[in-house]
Amino acid sequence: MSLHRKDTDSAFEGAGSKAGLEIWCIENLRLVPVPKSSHGKFYTGNAYIVLKTVLPKTGPAQHEIHYWLGNDTNKVDSAFASDKALELDAALGSCTVQYRELQGLETGKFLSYFKPCIIPVEGLYSSHQGHLNGETYKFSLLTCKGDHVVHIKEVPFSRSSLNHNDVFILDTASKIFLFSGCNSSIQERAKALEVVQYIKENNHGGKCEVATIEDGKFVGDSDVGEFWSLFGGFAPIPRDSPSSVQKQSDAPSVKLFWITTQGKLCQTGTDSLNKKILETDKCYMLDCGAEIFVWMGRQTLISERKTSISATEDFLRTQGRSTGTHLTFLTEGLESNIFRSYFDNWPQKVEPKLYEEGREKVAAIFKQQGYEVKELPEEDCEPFINCRGTLKVWRVNGDELSLLPVPEQTKFYSGDCYVVQFTYPGNERDENLFYAWIGRRSVMEDRRDAISHMNAIVDSTKGDPVLAQAVEDKEPVQFFLIFQTLIIFKGGMSKRYKKFIAEKGITDETYDGIKTALFRVQGTSPQNMQAIEVDLVSSSLNSSYCYILQTETFIFTWIGSLSSTRDHDLLDRMLELINPTLQPISVREGSEPDIFWNALGGKAEYPKAKEMKQCVEDPHLFTLNTTEGDFKVKEIYNFSQDDLTTEDVLVLDCHREIYVWIGCHSSVGSKQEALTLGLKFLEMDVLVEGLSLETPIYIVTEGHEPPFFTRFFEWDPSKANMHGNSFERKLAILKGKPHNLEVPTRNSWKAYSRETTPDGLRSKSVISNGLGRSGSPASSVSGSNSKSSTNQLFSSPTPIVRKLFSGSPHDESLVSAGSPAAEPRSLSQSAGFIQADGSGDCVNLLIYPYERLSVISSDPVAGIDVTKREKVQAYFFHDLLIVLYTLR
C-alpha cells in the first residue's frame, strides 16, 4: 500500500499502488516521470530512480528501488538520486530493498526488468522533447555478455576491439552484423540474437538486413567480406594472453562495520557473524568483496541512513575498490537471501497467513446468522493433471519389487518404501508420473533400492516420464491427489524392516486391524484425504484435526475444536475405510470420557492453537553449473519459459518442492544424476529458507513438462516443439518458425501407447473404497503440447543460416524438406505409408535416402552444407531406428 507524506516529493504520489515498473529521471534536480513508452531507454548523462512493485496473491505489496547512474552523471545528480531513493523508501513505509546500479555494471535483477537488454543512449534526457538533442544515427560496435540477462557495452569501432571470447553486434545504417567469437557460448549467441532483433525494430523500424559472422569462417561468403571491409580488411584476431584472465578468490573475506552517526566505520571484533550483533538503532556495512550491504535498523533516522550511505560510498573511493562493486541497502526485517547467508544460524521467518484466520472468523459470523457458508478449496491443492488414470504400486521387498493388488494400493507402511507409477491421459498421448516413496522408519537399503528400482522402470517405460522422490510427511500435494485416498500405518512388511527390528529388539508395531491405534485425518476433499497412524499418546492430538481411536472393543472419533466441517466429512469417510464394522463413539474436544484417555495412556498436553500455514512465496529459478566438478548456482530473476535453455540444467525452487529441469543439450546424462544435483541444491539452501533435505524433488526433461510444472510459466507449447540448440531455435523464430521445426503429430498415438512395466499388466483404476476414480476438475486444462523425439520419423536440427530476416536478398541454409531444388523422395516412395497402428493412413513425411546423403554419392542432394552432412546422416539413422521400432 502506497503512503504519502507532506515531506515527500509530489512526484512520488501514488507510487507503488500498482504492480509493475515506475521510473523517474532526474532533470535539473527535479523528478520527472518517464512514460512507459520510454522504459528501458537510459541516457548516460542522467540518473534515474526505478521502482519495481509486485502485488502477491496474499500479504502486502513488495517493493524494490534501484537508482541508476549513467557514466556521465554528475556528482550532484548522483547524490540527489541516492537521497530520493531513501525518501521513496520512507514514503512506502521503509519496506523496500534499494540497489545502486552503475551503467554497464547493472545487477541481473535490474536487467531482468528490461528484456532483452538496455542500450544506454549518449546525452541527456529531455522531458520536453522526449529524445536526445541532435540525435543522429551512427555506426556502433557493441559487446554482448550474458546468457539469461545480457550486458551491452559500446566499444571503439576498431578491429582491436574484437576477441574470440565474446559476441559482438556491428550496427550500421543498412545492415546489422552479429559476430560470434569462437569461444563464446551457444547461450550468449542466442541472447545476442534477441538484441539484434531489438536493434532492428527500434533503430531501423524493422527494415534492414541482418547477417551472422562466425569467427574463423570467411571463405566464399559475401557477408563476411563486407563485414571485414568495414574494418579495413581481414586480419587475424590475436589470442588472449593467459595473464589477461583475472582470477577471483573463491572465498572472499567478509567484514562487518558499525557506521557511527558521524559517518565513521568501526569494524566489529568478531570473526563469527550472528544476527544478535545487529542493533536496531544502528547502521552497519557488510563488506563481502564484490558486493557491499548497508543494513539499517528500524529505529534509525533518515538522516542517519543518508550518512551511512555516504560513508559507504566514500569507503569505496578511498579504498580504491572496483567500480563494479554492487551496493545494496537493506532495512531491518527485509534482509536478502545473500545477506542472511553470511550469518550463522539466521532465524527463519514464519509469516502466517493471517487472512485465513480472519476469513474463518467472518465465516463463523455468517453461520451464526443462519447462512450456508461453503469453504473455498485451497489453491495449492487443486489438481493440474487429469486424475482419472491408472495407478500401480510396488513395495520394495529385499532385492525384489512386489506389485500390490488394487485393494492394497492405498495402504502404506512407515517402515517400507514404495515405487508408484501413475499413467494419465495427456495431450494426444498417455503420460507417466513416477514416485519413490520413502517411509520415515524404513531401512537404508530399501531406500537406495527404491530409487534404483524406480529408475529401472522409468528406463523401460515408453516416452520420457517425470519422476520424483517423496519422503513420508514431506509428500507434495500432487502425490496425494493421484491416490485420492491414502492410509499410512506404522510398522512395515518388508523383509529388511522385519530383520532390522528383530536384531535391535524393537517391538513390531505393524498395524494388523486389531491392535489399538490412533489415526490423524487430514486432507482437503474426498479426492485428497489421508489417515496417518500416529503415536498412541495424548500428545499426538491437535485441536486443528480430527482423529480416529481404535481398540479391540470400541472405536472413537475425536473432533478437534478448531477443525472445520470439511474435516468432519473426511472423518466420516475415513472411518468407513479403516473400520466399517464397529459403531463409532463421537466425542468433541473437551468432553472425552475416561476410557478415551486411558486408551492413550492418560491425559497430557497437546497443541491447541490454530495451525497457521506459512505464506509460500513465488518460486525462484536457478541455473546449475557443474563444470570441472564445481557446483555453482545462479538465480534467474523475473524468469519466463524462454529462460529454459536447452543447454542448461535448472532448478525451480517452489519452497515446498523443487523441480530439476534437464535440457536436451545439457551435460546431464541420466535422471539419477539429476536427482543427485537436486539433493546438492537442497544442501546448499541458496535462499536460506531452511529447506529440508527431504523436500520432494521432481525430475523433468525438456519437451515433457507436466502441467503442474508449466503452471509457473506463461507456457507456449509450440516452443517445446522445436529442435536444435538455443541459437538455432532463435534463428528459426526470427525467420518465422519454418515447418521443418514442427514435430509431426501422430494420428493414432493412443493406439500403440502402452505401459512397459515389469509385470506388463495394466491394473484397473479403482480406489480402495470401491469408487471409480473421479474426473479431475483440471481435466480440461491443457498441458504442454511438447512432443517426444521418438514421436517423429524425420527431423533435422535447425539449419544455421546466414541471412536472418525477410529483408535479406537470399537465404543460404540447409535445404529443408519440401525444397524443389532437392527433389527428395517421399516416405511412400521408399518405405510406404507407416502409421502407429499399422494402417496405411498417416502423415506423409519427406526424407532423403541415405545414398544421396553420403559423401561419396554420385547424386548428392543439392544445397546441403557439406560441413553439416554428418549431422544429417546421424539424424537419418536415429529416425530410421524409430521407424523400425514402431513397425516391430
RARA-V45836 format. One record per residue. N is the residue number from 1. OMEGA is omega in radians with two decimals (999 if undefined). Layout:
# RARA-V45836
N;OMEGA
N;OMEGA
This chain:
# RARA-V45836
1;-3.11
2;3.12
3;3.10
4;-3.14
5;-3.13
6;-3.10
7;3.12
8;3.13
9;-3.11
10;3.12
11;-3.12
12;-3.10
13;-3.12
14;-3.12
15;3.08
16;-3.11
17;-3.14
18;3.13
19;3.09
20;-3.08
21;2.96
22;-3.04
23;3.05
24;3.06
25;3.12
26;-3.11
27;-3.11
28;3.13
29;3.02
30;3.06
31;-3.13
32;3.12
33;3.11
34;-3.14
35;-3.10
36;-3.13
37;-3.13
38;3.10
39;-3.13
40;3.10
41;-3.07
42;3.13
43;-3.00
44;-3.11
45;-3.06
46;2.97
47;-3.07
48;2.98
49;-3.10
50;3.10
51;3.07
52;-3.12
53;3.06
54;3.10
55;-3.12
56;3.13
57;3.10
58;3.08
59;-3.09
60;3.10
61;3.12
62;-3.06
63;2.99
64;-3.09
65;3.05
66;2.95
67;-3.01
68;-3.11
69;3.08
70;-3.11
71;-3.10
72;3.14
73;3.13
74;-3.06
75;-3.12
76;3.13
77;3.12
78;3.13
79;3.12
80;3.12
81;3.12
82;-3.13
83;-3.12
84;3.06
85;3.08
86;3.12
87;3.10
88;3.09
89;3.13
90;3.13
91;3.14
92;3.08
93;-3.13
94;-3.11
95;-3.14
96;2.94
97;-3.06
98;-3.11
99;2.97
100;-3.10
101;3.10
102;-3.11
103;3.14
104;-3.12
105;-3.07
106;3.09
107;3.11
108;3.13
109;-3.14
110;-3.12
111;-3.11
112;3.09
113;-2.99
114;-3.13
115;0.15
116;-3.02
117;2.96
118;3.05
119;-3.10
120;3.14
121;3.14
122;3.09
123;-3.10
124;3.08
125;3.09
126;-3.13
127;-3.13
128;-3.11
129;3.10
130;3.10
131;-3.11
132;3.11
133;3.11
134;-3.08
135;3.10
136;-3.12
137;-3.14
138;3.08
139;3.08
140;3.08
141;-3.05
142;2.97
143;3.11
144;3.13
145;3.12
146;-3.11
147;3.12
148;2.90
149;-2.99
150;3.03
151;3.13
152;3.12
153;3.08
154;-3.14
155;3.14
156;-3.13
157;-3.08
158;3.11
159;-3.11
160;3.12
161;-3.10
162;3.05
163;-3.07
164;-3.00
165;-3.00
166;3.05
167;-3.08
168;3.04
169;3.06
170;-3.07
171;3.10
172;-3.07
173;-3.04
174;-3.07
175;3.06
176;3.12
177;3.03
178;-3.14
179;-3.10
180;3.05
181;-3.05
182;3.14
183;3.12
184;-3.09
185;3.09
186;-3.11
187;3.12
188;3.12
189;3.13
190;3.13
191;3.13
192;3.09
193;3.09
194;3.11
195;3.10
196;3.12
197;3.13
198;-3.14
199;-3.12
200;-3.08
201;-3.03
202;-3.09
203;-3.07
204;-3.13
205;3.13
206;-3.07
207;3.00
208;3.11
209;3.11
210;3.13
211;3.10
212;3.14
213;3.12
214;-3.13
215;3.08
216;3.14
217;-3.06
218;-3.07
219;2.99
220;-3.14
221;-3.09
222;3.14
223;3.13
224;3.11
225;3.12
226;-3.14
227;-3.08
228;3.12
229;3.10
230;3.11
231;3.13
232;3.14
233;-3.09
234;3.00
235;-3.11
236;3.08
237;-3.12
238;3.09
239;3.12
240;3.10
241;-3.14
242;-3.10
243;-3.11
244;-3.14
245;-3.11
246;3.13
247;3.14
248;3.12
249;-3.10
250;-3.08
251;-3.14
252;3.11
253;-3.11
254;-3.12
255;3.13
256;3.14
257;2.97
258;-3.12
259;-3.12
260;3.12
261;3.08
262;3.11
263;3.12
264;3.14
265;3.14
266;-3.11
267;3.09
268;-3.04
269;-3.13
270;3.11
271;-3.13
272;-3.11
273;3.12
274;-3.11
275;-3.10
276;3.13
277;-3.04
278;-3.14
279;-2.98
280;-3.13
281;-3.11
282;3.05
283;-3.10
284;3.04
285;3.09
286;-3.10
287;-3.11
288;3.12
289;-3.11
290;-3.14
291;3.13
292;3.11
293;2.98
294;-3.12
295;-3.07
296;-3.13
297;-3.11
298;-3.06
299;3.14
300;3.12
301;3.12
302;3.12
303;3.10
304;3.13
305;3.09
306;3.13
307;-3.12
308;3.12
309;3.11
310;3.13
311;3.13
312;3.13
313;3.06
314;3.12
315;3.14
316;-3.12
317;-3.08
318;3.14
319;-3.14
320;-3.10
321;-3.12
322;3.09
323;3.13
324;3.11
325;-3.10
326;3.09
327;3.10
328;-3.09
329;-3.02
330;3.02
331;3.14
332;-3.12
333;-3.13
334;-3.09
335;3.13
336;-3.13
337;-3.12
338;3.14
339;-3.11
340;-3.09
341;3.14
342;-3.11
343;-3.14
344;3.01
345;3.08
346;-3.06
347;3.14
348;3.09
349;3.06
350;-3.12
351;-3.12
352;3.07
353;-3.07
354;-3.12
355;3.14
356;3.13
357;3.12
358;3.13
359;-3.13
360;3.11
361;3.11
362;3.12
363;3.14
364;3.13
365;3.14
366;3.12
367;3.12
368;3.13
369;3.08
370;3.14
371;3.07
372;-3.09
373;3.12
374;-3.14
375;3.11
376;3.11
377;3.10
378;-3.04
379;-3.10
380;-3.08
381;3.10
382;3.13
383;3.11
384;3.01
385;3.11
386;-3.08
387;3.02
388;-3.06
389;-3.11
390;-3.08
391;3.02
392;-3.11
393;3.05
394;3.02
395;3.07
396;-3.07
397;-3.05
398;3.12
399;-3.03
400;2.99
401;3.13
402;3.12
403;-3.12
404;3.03
405;-3.05
406;-3.11
407;-3.10
408;-3.04
409;-3.07
410;3.12
411;-3.12
412;3.07
413;-3.05
414;3.13
415;-3.10
416;3.01
417;-3.05
418;2.98
419;-3.06
420;3.03
421;3.08
422;3.12
423;-3.08
424;3.13
425;3.10
426;3.14
427;3.10
428;3.12
429;3.05
430;3.10
431;-3.14
432;3.10
433;-3.08
434;3.03
435;2.87
436;-3.10
437;-3.05
438;3.07
439;-3.05
440;-3.11
441;3.13
442;-3.14
443;-3.02
444;-3.13
445;3.12
446;3.13
447;3.12
448;-3.13
449;3.12
450;3.12
451;-3.12
452;3.14
453;3.13
454;3.13
455;3.13
456;3.13
457;3.12
458;-3.13
459;-3.13
460;-3.10
461;-3.12
462;3.14
463;-3.12
464;-2.99
465;2.98
466;3.09
467;-3.08
468;3.02
469;-3.12
470;3.12
471;3.12
472;-3.10
473;3.12
474;-3.06
475;3.04
476;-3.11
477;-3.10
478;3.11
479;3.14
480;-3.09
481;-3.14
482;3.07
483;-3.07
484;3.07
485;-3.12
486;3.08
487;3.14
488;-3.12
489;3.01
490;3.13
491;-3.12
492;-3.09
493;-3.06
494;-3.13
495;-3.09
496;3.12
497;3.14
498;3.13
499;-3.11
500;-3.09
501;3.10
502;-3.13
503;-3.11
504;-3.12
505;-3.12
506;3.13
507;3.13
508;-3.12
509;-3.06
510;-3.09
511;-3.13
512;3.13
513;-3.10
514;-3.08
515;3.05
516;-3.07
517;3.13
518;-3.10
519;3.00
520;3.14
521;-3.11
522;3.12
523;-3.11
524;-3.10
525;3.07
526;3.08
527;3.13
528;-3.14
529;-3.10
530;2.97
531;-3.07
532;3.08
533;-3.10
534;-3.13
535;-3.06
536;3.12
537;-3.10
538;-3.11
539;3.09
540;-3.13
541;3.10
542;-3.06
543;-3.11
544;-3.05
545;2.97
546;-3.05
547;3.01
548;3.10
549;-3.09
550;2.99
551;-3.12
552;-3.03
553;-3.11
554;3.13
555;-3.14
556;2.88
557;-3.08
558;-3.06
559;3.12
560;-3.07
561;-3.14
562;3.12
563;-3.06
564;3.08
565;3.07
566;3.10
567;-3.13
568;3.10
569;3.12
570;3.11
571;3.13
572;-3.12
573;-3.13
574;3.13
575;3.13
576;-3.12
577;-3.08
578;-3.14
579;-3.11
580;-3.03
581;-3.09
582;3.08
583;-3.06
584;3.03
585;-3.08
586;3.09
587;3.07
588;-3.14
589;-3.14
590;-3.14
591;-3.08
592;3.05
593;-3.12
594;-3.10
595;3.11
596;-3.12
597;3.12
598;3.14
599;-3.14
600;3.11
601;3.12
602;-3.12
603;-3.14
604;3.13
605;3.10
606;-3.11
607;-3.13
608;3.12
609;3.13
610;3.09
611;3.13
612;3.14
613;3.12
614;3.14
615;-3.11
616;-3.13
617;3.09
618;-3.12
619;3.10
620;-3.14
621;-3.11
622;2.94
623;3.09
624;3.11
625;-3.06
626;-3.11
627;3.07
628;3.07
629;3.13
630;-3.12
631;-3.12
632;-3.11
633;3.12
634;-3.10
635;3.04
636;-3.08
637;3.12
638;-3.00
639;3.07
640;3.14
641;-3.13
642;3.11
643;3.07
644;-3.09
645;-2.96
646;3.13
647;-2.96
648;2.89
649;-3.07
650;3.07
651;3.02
652;-3.09
653;3.13
654;3.04
655;3.11
656;3.09
657;3.08
658;3.09
659;3.02
660;-3.10
661;-3.08
662;3.06
663;-3.09
664;-3.11
665;3.13
666;-3.10
667;-3.13
668;-3.03
669;-3.09
670;3.09
671;3.08
672;3.10
673;3.11
674;3.11
675;3.09
676;3.09
677;3.10
678;3.11
679;3.09
680;3.12
681;3.11
682;3.13
683;-3.11
684;-3.11
685;-3.01
686;-3.08
687;-3.12
688;-3.10
689;-3.14
690;3.14
691;3.08
692;3.05
693;3.11
694;3.09
695;-3.14
696;3.14
697;3.02
698;3.05
699;-3.07
700;3.12
701;-3.12
702;-3.14
703;-3.13
704;-3.12
705;3.13
706;-3.13
707;-3.14
708;2.96
709;-3.07
710;-3.14
711;3.13
712;-3.12
713;2.88
714;-2.86
715;3.04
716;-3.07
717;-3.08
718;3.13
719;3.13
720;-3.10
721;-3.02
722;-3.13
723;3.14
724;3.11
725;-3.03
726;3.11
727;3.12
728;3.13
729;3.10
730;3.09
731;-3.11
732;3.13
733;-3.14
734;3.10
735;3.09
736;3.08
737;3.11
738;-3.00
739;-3.12
740;3.04
741;-3.11
742;3.10
743;3.13
744;-3.12
745;3.08
746;3.08
747;-3.03
748;3.12
749;-3.04
750;-3.12
751;-3.12
752;3.09
753;3.13
754;-3.13
755;3.05
756;-3.12
757;-3.03
758;-3.09
759;3.10
760;-3.10
761;3.11
762;-3.05
763;-3.13
764;-3.10
765;3.12
766;3.12
767;-2.92
768;3.12
769;3.07
770;-3.12
771;3.07
772;-3.13
773;3.13
774;3.11
775;3.13
776;3.04
777;-3.12
778;-3.07
779;3.13
780;-3.13
781;-3.12
782;3.12
783;-3.14
784;3.07
785;-3.12
786;-3.07
787;-3.06
788;3.08
789;3.10
790;-3.09
791;-3.11
792;3.12
793;3.10
794;3.04
795;3.10
796;3.08
797;3.13
798;-3.11
799;3.04
800;-3.06
801;3.12
802;-3.13
803;-3.02
804;-2.93
805;-3.08
806;3.13
807;-3.12
808;-3.11
809;-3.12
810;3.13
811;3.07
812;-3.06
813;2.94
814;-3.14
815;-3.14
816;3.12
817;3.13
818;3.13
819;-3.12
820;-3.10
821;-3.05
822;-3.09
823;-3.13
824;3.04
825;3.09
826;3.14
827;-3.12
828;-3.14
829;-3.05
830;-3.07
831;-3.12
832;3.08
833;-3.12
834;3.06
835;-3.07
836;-3.09
837;3.07
838;-3.14
839;-3.04
840;-3.14
841;-3.07
842;3.08
843;-3.12
844;-3.07
845;-3.11
846;3.10
847;3.06
848;3.05
849;-3.07
850;-3.09
851;-3.10
852;3.12
853;-3.10
854;3.13
855;-3.09
856;-3.10
857;3.07
858;3.14
859;-3.06
860;3.07
861;-3.11
862;3.00
863;-3.13
864;3.10
865;-3.09
866;-3.10
867;-3.10
868;-3.12
869;-3.13
870;3.14
871;3.12
872;3.12
873;-3.14
874;3.13
875;3.11
876;3.13
877;3.12
878;-3.07
879;3.06
880;3.08
881;3.12
882;3.13
883;-3.13
884;3.12
885;-3.14
886;3.13
887;-3.13
888;999
